[in-house]
Amino acid sequence: MKLGNHMLKAAMLSTISIASLSVGSAAFAQDNTPQASDAADEDVIIVTATKREQTLEEVPVAVSVTSAAAIERAQVRDLRDLQTLVPSLRVSQLQSSANTNFIIRGFGNGANNPGIEGSVGVFIDGVYRSRSSSAISDLPNLQRVEVLRGPQSTLFGKNASAGVISIVTAAPSYEFGGSAEISYGNRNAIVAKADVTGPLADNVAFSLAGGINKADGYGTNLTNGSKTSERNRWYGRAQLLVEPSDSFKIRFIGDYDKIDENCCFVGNVLDGPTGGAIRAIGGKVNSRGIFSYTEFQNFNSENDITNGGVSMQVDYEMGSLSLTSITAYRESDAKTNADSDFTSADLIGQNRGDVDITTKTQELRLASDFDGPFNFLLGAYYFDENINNKQALTLGKDFRNYANALTGGNYVGLEPTIRALAGVPSSAAQFGGQGQGRFEDWDYKNEAYSIFGTADLELTDGLVLTGGFNYTKDKKNVASALRITDVFSAIDLVQVGANAAVPAVLPAGAVGNTSILYPRITACPNRNGLATACNPFLALAALQFLPPFLNIPNAVEDGRTSDGKLTYSARLAWEATDNLNLYASYGTGFKTTSWNLSIDSRPFASDFVAGSPAQGAPLTPSAIRTAGLATPNLTSGTRYALPEEATVMEFGMKGKWDRFAFNLAVFDQAIKNFQGNSFIGTGFVLTNAGKQSTRGVEFDSSFNPIDALQLRVATVYLDSKYDSFVRSQFGDLSGKSVGGIPKWSTTLGATYTADLSDGKALVLNTDYNFQSKTVMNDDPAAAQYTRSVKDLGAAITLRLDSGLQFSLWGRNLTNAQYLTVIFPSVVQSGSISGYPNQPRTYGASVKYKF
């Protein structure tokens, strides 16, 4: 990886202002335990718009902030664990270490396809991480993690239509110090990390941090006995803080992390009708239940992921004005491979991916700090990203026999007839031969810029009106070079039927379903029992899942999109009393076009009408057919999903007293053209829902009945539905609830600190995460599969005055079992696979702070 010097162009949306950040949630920001001062500024944050500290109660926005101390107490190891503390956040680990989906308030997407940016923006120290593979590293030397709920496009840009996860790490200190920690747990889990900070000169400070995270997998591959869903990752991070004067400072950050894991465990949820065919050819399917945590794979999966980058933040104060610049360059490389059929039969030979991402960003912003009633922030942002996506899926040595077993011997038995009728040369490979498949090469370029701003006007004492805007211009260029070598999928079976003299019309006097005008596209037997002509070869069409691909750009499709959008927000905030603050707000959000960088990218129906020229009647003219670009078995679909447009109306109330604090938000949020990407067993369907909405209530609180005890309650109610989704892959979902989104999510927590003699302290902490029962996804046929979460974690820590501390901890202590995601099994129609939750983990750790 080369991290070079890049001259970047102008400015950034990741600006933090009074409109976009808060300080700490009532449930998590409080920390009355000894050594709480080690996590500086847990209850306050410097707000860029005013350069003054504000507590959560003063910042009128829905946000959960988890402090470093809370993360340490709960033994949160990465972003996936964070959801146990933040009930409005859901994190799903999918088929590889590079695919993680973040969901806030029921909205979120972006995994499984590098052309789709997430609806939840992830920022680390103000730098946007555009893909989940570059955002899932172990949490570094933290100061806090902020989860901003609802559209944040006004200040965070083009891909924050559902919310933002903002990770803030500790800056270098002029006081020498640091920490070292090692933890050991079941499944040989080892987490070791250390950091050091201190001065290099009167105006120069540094920090270094690094760590490893290793653990045996909790799944077992019965084919070779290897463990799956293991942990094997490490990171390093260096910072330099230079302050030439009191008004001028520069912060340099460089980081690098690597993941090399056998991930991720997939279990059999339903052993469907294809299981018999797999066993007939000598294969094995695990039918012991997904929570046996056993599976079959012919080889260990590959997850080789590297991320690295450099950034420079410059802050310059000019009296009542301050100028901030954030320049960043990042690279991410994710190499993956998996036996995606998850059986001992060699159906899918390989499913390889190699995604290289290079991202450059530049932010500039100017903020005021006037004494009067008016303050403002203005900024601009430039984003430049290049992605090279190489994918390959090949048929295994058993696929031909498997296909033959599924079709009662017709796949092989009819091969000579089909080859003769289709004119397939004798030199062509046999149907379903090993190594045939798809080989993809995509180039993706995205350039975007924005201008943005906020303005605060104090109407009267304690009453502030805030307005914000963002204009984004986004351009994407996409080019593909795909090669398909599957011989059978390139055959027009309708034409084969015509060549075999299958009649083209219904018999005279036919009754019943006369809407079937072209029997050549109807497989035998006719489902209505009519004595009509039919095409016996079409019974094999389901096995043509790798048809020839129409590359872009071409004479009809230029492979380009250009989006421009103005988003805005308005809010009225009132400090009702010294203890109570209220606000009402309305905001809009925007997520740009997402391209389908996969074999499932197909021309829009407006450019191509699917069908064979041999159907027996003229096809409706289309641009692609007229241009002579139609390939055998080409179908229409989507090349890209249209931009998302979000709106939210919100009312909030925040209060804080000596022993009690709470935050309450009531909201109505919707996304027009929500971008959905769903797996259907042989590929993904990228579509736009007409409108998806969520109405809900969020409440979190903390209560200290005595100095030594803190109680925390956070709960979220979500009523999420598709207002309009007529053309989903599961039919018309309009008016139905969104699958996978629980109506109730609750986190209960308690921390008790017992002061012992000689500066010692014993800290007992527990957190309980509950999610109500919900169906797993939008497929009505899978409605019987539900999820309910009951996850208990606890830790006991002994802290010594010397800075040494010892902990015992456990996560999912009750060993609760639930599914996180289910999906149709690959090339196994009627079967269902899924990802189970991680079983009980526990261990002990030693940490030393100096």
Protein Blocks (a to p, Z undefined) as FASTA:
>chain_A
ZZdddddfbdcfkbccfklpcfbdfklmpccbghklmmghklbccdfklopacdfklpgc
ddddddfklmmmnopabfklmmmmmmkbccdddfbfklccddeehiachehiakbccfbd
cdeehiacfbfklmmcccdddfbdcddedjfklmnojblmnbccddddddddfbdcdddd
ddddehhiacddddddddfbfkbccdddddddddddfbdcfknopaehiacddddddddd
ddfbfkbccddddddddddddddddddfbdcfklmmmmmnopacdfebjklopacdfbdc
ddddddddddddddddehjaccddddddddddddddddfkopabdfblbacddddddddd
dddddddddfblbdcddddddddddddddddddddfklmmmmmmmnnommmmmmmmmmmm
nopafkbccehiahiacddddddddddddddddddddfbghiacdddddddddddddddd
dddfbfklmpcfklmmmmnopafbdcehiahjfklmblmlpccddfklpacdddfklmmm
mmmmbccddddddfklgoiacdddddddddddddfblmbccdddddddddddddddbfkl
ccdfkloccddfklopacdddfklmnopacghiacddfbdcdddddddddddddddfkbc
cdddddddddehiacdddehjaccddddfbacdddddddddddfbfkbccdddddddddd
dfbafkgcnbpfehiacehiafbdcddddddddddeehiacdddddddddddddfblclk
lmmpccdddddddddddddfkopacddddehklopacdfbdcddehighiacdddddddd
ddddddddZZ
